[in-house]
Amino acid sequence: MKILIITTMLLMLTGCGFTSAGTAFTTMARKAGQQAMDSGVGRATWFLCDAASVGAIQRRFGRSEAKADAWRSLCKDDTGIIVPSAPEN
């Protein structure tokens, strides 16, 4: 009996993706997820570049030139990440 109930519920939940309401929910969840991840990356970058102590940064990234360069590139380079522009129509 439990297997029948679980199977029925899974089929009902899976079927929601094929309706307009399911599509709207998926789109809303995707946008909310993107916003949450973008916010998380922004906060992590702020912490790494502005909030962490100098000693913590030196202990973590100061032991190798490659890691120090990576930190400098991320935190001290004002050019940002270059993203290809969308093709013009």
ABEGO torsion letter per residue (X at the ends): XAAAAAAAAAAAAAAAAABAAAAAAAAAAAAAAAAAAAAAAAAAAAAAAAABBAAAAAAAAAABAAAAAAAAAAAABAAEBBBBBBBBX
